[in-house]
Amino acid sequence: MASEIKFTQDTMKQFNVAKSFTVNKDRINAMNFSLDGETLISSSDDDSIVIYDCKEGEYVFISFTNKNIFLLFFCKNKTNII
């Protein structure tokens, strides 16, 4: 049986930042991890949609829209986004 972690303030203070992604230049509106946790997609108020490689800690794709995006989801195959 897996043990449970209770997220208290003391527990949260023990966490450290593992990766920092800085391509989005404004407030993040939406973000979603792929099912395998290796890829992250985000959208922000600067109208960018950015796909990050979480293992390497760098972005792999950036696109700009003329609208703010507030919901992003990876499909199961990680090549499609809705």
N, C-alpha and C positions, 0 to 999 in steps of 0.2 A: 504494500500500500504506500502510495506517495505521501510524503509529509507536506503539510501546508505551511505557508508563510503568512504571518499576519502583518499587514502593512501599517505599521504605526509610524509616528514621526521619527522615532529612534531608528527604525529599520530603514526608512527612506534616507536618512542622513548618511547611511553607510554606502549608498550607491554613488558611483562616479560616472561622469560623462565618458562614453566609450567612443563615440564618433560625433563630429560636428559638421553639419552640412550648411554651407553658406551661400549657395547659388541663388536661392530666393532672397530678394532684397527688401521685401516688405512683409507684412503680417501674413502668416500661413492661414489659409482658409480651410484646406482639406489635406489629409494625408492618409495613405493606406499602404500596408505592407503586403507583399505577395504571400501566398500560402506557405512557401518555404522560408520566408523571412529574409531572403537574400536581396530583395529589391524593394525600394520605397518610391512611391510617387507622391508628389505634393503640388499644390497650387497656391498662389499667393496674390495679394492685392497688386503686385506689379504685373499682373496678367500672365505670369509664367506658369508653365507646367513642366516640372522637372522630374526625371527618373534617375534615381541614385542606385549605385551598386553598394550595398551595405558592407560587403566583405572588404572591398577595396577602399571604401570611404570617399568615393568620388562620383560625380554625375556622369551619366552615359548619354543623356538626351535632354534637350531643352527645347520648348516650343512656346510661342507667345500667342495669346488669343486677344480678342477685343472685348472679352467679357470675363468677369470673375467667376471662377468655378468653385462651388461649395461642396460637391460630392464627387469622389473618385473611388473606383473599385477595380481591382485586378480581377479578370476572369480566371478560371482554374488553370488555363494554359499559360498564363503570365505574359502572353503576347498581345492580348486584347484588354482594353481598358474601357469601362463604361462610367 
